Amino acid sequence: MTGQEGSVRGWGVLGTGIDLVENERMKETLAQWEGRFRERVFLVSEQSYCDSKAEPWRHYAGRFAVKEAVSKAFGTGVGEHIGWLDIEVARDGETGAPSVVLREKGQELAERLGVKRVLVSLSHTRSYAVAHALLVGEGHGDG
């Protein structure tokens, strides 16, 4: 034991969240609500990325899972404290791995809680998308 359990690069773990989304359900939701759902939940940059893919619903499912996982890591869920459009799922410029950019309410919430970084992992299968989020920073987490 090094005394660094529960920390990432010297920062404490402030929250964790996970979410699982059925790809077929996302496909049905996108068809049912046409552009309204996309505009309410996804930023233009996210829509452009997903719509450029052969099976866009799978990528929408992944981004939806990341947003849910991040909101759960904050302990608030999507609602009053952080909205869908306050969490942007992007790609890391160096590695291409999924990353998160917090906007407006998300950035304010992160600053208030001492969150310095949001780490995410995203995986897809034919049927599901799963995402995990980890908040790290200078605050006092449960760990």
N, C-alpha and C positions, 0 to 999 in steps of 0.2 A: 504494500500500500504506500502510495506516495503522498497522501494528504490532498491530492487533487481530484478525488472522486467527486462526481457531480459537477465538474467544471470543464469548460472548453477554453484552452489558452488562457487560463487564469481567471476567466469570468465564471460566474455561477449560472447554473441552469435556473431560469425563471419560470419556465412553463413548457409543456409538451402537449401536442395534440395529434390526432390521427383521424383519417376519414376514408371511407370506402364508397365508391360510386359505381352503380351498374351502368355499363356503356349503353345498353339497349334502352334503359330508362331515360338517359340523357338524349338519345336519338329521338325518342318519342316526345320528350319535352320540347326540344328544339323545333320539331315539326308542328306540334300543337300550338305553341305560342309564337311561332314565326320569329320576327326580329325583336319582339318586345322583351322576351326573356334574355336574349343576348345583350341587348342594350342596358338592361337593368343590372346584370350580373358581371359582364365582361367589358373591359376597356377596348377601345378601337384596336390597339396594338395586339391584344389577346385574340380578338376576333379575326384580325388579318392572318395571324399565325395559324389558328385553327382552321380557318376556311381555305388555307393554301394546301391542306393535307387531303389525301384521298378519302379518308374516313374522319371527317372533322369532329363528329360527335365523340370519338374516343379521346381527342385532345381537349375538347370542352370538358369532358368528364374529369380528366386529369387536373385541369386548372380549377374546376369546381372543388375537387377534393383538396387541393392545396389551400384554397381560400377557407374552406371549412376547418381544416387542420390548424391553420394559423389562428383563426378566430377562437378555436377551442384552446389553443396554447395560451392565449391571452386570458382565458377563463370567462369570456363574455359571450361567445357565440356571435353570429352576425346580428346586428341590431343597433341599439342606441349608441354604443361605444365605438363600434367599427362596422363599416358597411362593405358591401361587395366591391364597390369601386375604390375603396381605400386600400385594397390589397391587389397589387398587380403581380401576376406571375410572368416572369421574364426569363431570359436565358443568360447565364453567366457569359460575359464577353470573352473570357479566356478558355473556359472548358466546355461551354454549351450546356452545362448542367442547369436544371431549373433553379431559379432564385426568386426572391420576393423583393419588391419595392413597395414600401409603405407610403401612402399618400394621405394628406389631410388628417382625418380623425385617427387613422392608423399610426401616422407619424407622431401625433400628439400623445396618443396612448402609450406608444413605445417610450417616448421621452419621459413621460410621467412615471412609468414603471422601471426606468433604468435599462431598457432593452437596447443593446448595442448592435445585435445581429440576429437575424432570423434565418435559421438553417432549415432547408427543406429537402426531402427526398420524395421522388415520385416514381411509381412503377405501374405498368399496364399489362393486362392479359387480354385475351380475346373478349372476355366478359366484364372485366372490372378495371377500375383505376383506383389506386391507393396512394395516399400521401401522408407523410409524417412531417410535423414542424417542431422545431426546438427553438425556444427563445433563450438567448444568453445575454448576460450583461452584468451590471454592477449592483443590482438590487439583491434582495434576499429571497431566494426561491425556497421551495419545500425541502430541497435536498441538502 
